Amino acid sequence: MYTRCTTFSIKQDANDQASELARRYAKIIYSLPGHVSTVMFHDGQTLYSITTWDTEEQAEAVKSVRDDAQRELGDLLTDAPSTAIVETIVHDVS
């Protein structure tokens, strides 16, 4: 499995709009091939999207979804998003 972590630096007053956008994009991500799990959250300055995929290729294929979200966030962003794709070490601990 591979984990994709994308961070979007957002303006402090943009939390509500960023949360709404995250909910919409989560539905899109859930339907993509190889999707295992998604967590999205924000801390007031950054929106985090952490997704897990069956293969590295599937994790990389989500780039177009990230680019669409970046365009939609537009003036809510303070910087370009950053993405890292890494091999998952632990996915779920019971």
SULMOTA-V980805 format. One record per helix or strand. SS is the DSSP state (a for helix, b for strand). FROM is the first residue (numbers start at 1). TO is the last residue. If there is no record, write none. Layout:
ss-><SS SS>
from-><FROM FROM>
to-><TO TO>
This chain:
ss-><b a b b a a b b>
from-><2 12 35 46 56 63 77 82>
to-><10 30 42 53 60 76 77 87>
